[in-house]
C-alpha cells in the first residue's frame, strides 16, 4: 500500500507498508521519491491508482533523505503513523459509502 506526500516545490515520496512489513514488524518503506517531472509522475500514478495524496513539505523533505526501498527511520515513525491513520480513515469512509445501508 503506497502513500504519497507532495509539496508545492514539486517533490514527492511514496511509501509502502505491506502485510509482509507488518508481519515482520518492520516500518514502512520509501518506494519512490523525486522532484520536478519525477514528482509529477509519482503523483500522477498515485492518482490513477486511487492512492490518497497527503501534502506535507516537511515530511517530504525528510523522506527524500531516506534511501529507496529502505525502511523509514524511527525518528519518522510518529509523522508517518499520522499519515497512515489519515489514509485508513479515508479508506474506511470510502468503504462505508460503497456499502448499502443496513448491511
Residue pairs with C-beta under 8 A, 6 or more apart in sequence:
1 16
1 17
1 18
1 87
2 14
2 15
2 16
2 31
2 32
2 46
2 49
2 51
3 14
3 15
3 16
3 17
3 28
3 51
3 52
3 54
3 80
3 83
3 84
3 87
4 12
4 13
4 14
4 15
4 42
4 43
4 46
4 51
4 52
4 53
4 54
5 12
5 13
5 15
5 53
5 54
5 55
5 56
5 59
5 60
5 63
5 83
6 12
6 39
6 42
6 43
6 53
6 54
6 55
6 60
7 55
7 56
7 57
7 60
7 61
8 57
9 35
9 57
10 35
10 36
10 39
10 40
11 33
11 34
11 35
11 39
11 60
11 61
11 64
12 32
12 33
12 34
12 35
12 38
12 39
12 40
12 42
12 43
12 60
13 30
13 32
13 33
13 42
13 59
13 60
13 63
13 64
13 66
14 30
14 31
14 32
14 33
14 42
14 46
14 51
15 28
15 29
15 30
15 31
15 63
15 72
15 80
15 83
16 28
16 29
16 31
17 27
17 28
17 29
17 84
20 26
21 27
21 28
21 29
21 71
26 71
27 71
27 72
27 73
27 74
27 77
27 80
28 71
28 72
28 80
28 84
29 69
29 70
29 71
29 72
30 63
30 66
30 67
30 68
30 69
30 70
30 72
31 68
31 69
32 42
32 68
33 42
33 63
33 64
33 66
33 68
34 41
34 42
35 64
43 53
46 52
46 53
47 53
52 86
52 87
52 90
52 91
54 83
54 86
54 87
56 79
56 83
58 79
59 76
59 79
59 80
59 83
62 75
62 76
62 79
63 72
63 76
66 72
66 73
66 76
72 80
